[in-house]
Amino acid sequence: QVTLTESGPALVKPTQTLTLTCTFSGFSLSTRGMCVSWIRQPPGKALEWLARIDWDNSRYYTTSLKTRLTISKDTSKNQVVLTMTDMDPVDTATYYCARFFWGSYRYNDYWGQGAVVTVSS
Amino acid sequence: EIVLTQSPGTLSLSPGERATLSCRASQSVSSDYLAWYQQKPGQAPRLLIYGASSRATGIPDRFSGSGSGTDFTLTISRLEPEDLAVYYCQQSGGSPPYTFGQGTKLEIK
């Protein structure tokens, strides 16, 4: 059974750095084709793809936030960490991690319940 | 970056009717890399369709996907009240970013 759970602060101040952890089970991030994505959703708005880390430690970022994002993994702990620097109120959103299958087909097949992050002083 | 445009923005239909949702890409996307997700109120998204037309595990056959190139469609036949949700398409072709459409909100009368 595949599960993913996001954890991190619910409230951060402007200019601070956000650190979110995705703890997963039911698969290994060292298996070829397994990846973890981060996706966010501002209140009442659409999904926005942020970043992805692959089984071989390849990392990808959305263009507009590339300078602020870092994604990393700890395979032994089954965790993926996303950091976002210089937080702003517009970064207020629910942040999801999801397993991404990279193969003949590509899709996010399992999602966490999301971590709600508010940026406010 | 590939832009996905979904239409209509909102769709209001009655139970038993058929819903047709569109997803148009700014450039050609391989069908293998086009997915649809359903997000019910207060919930995380759920994978519905991958490879443009393959249903994910546990998805009823009322849901079907089709299309190729730049035009893709999600069809829900025989709408049920539980289909109330926002539906998103996403492309995962080539190099990231793997963009989502802006969503279609499906209302059940």
Interface residues (C-beta under 8 A of the other chain):
Chain A: S37 I39 A46 L47 E48 W49 R52 Y60 Y61 T62 T63 Y96 A98 F100 S104 Y105 R106 Y107 N108 D109 W111 G112 Q113 G114
Chain B: E1 D32 Y33 A35 Y37 Q39 A44 P45 R46 L47 Y50 G51 S54 A56 Y88 Q90 S92 G93 S95 P96 P97 Y98 T99 F100 G101 Q102 G103
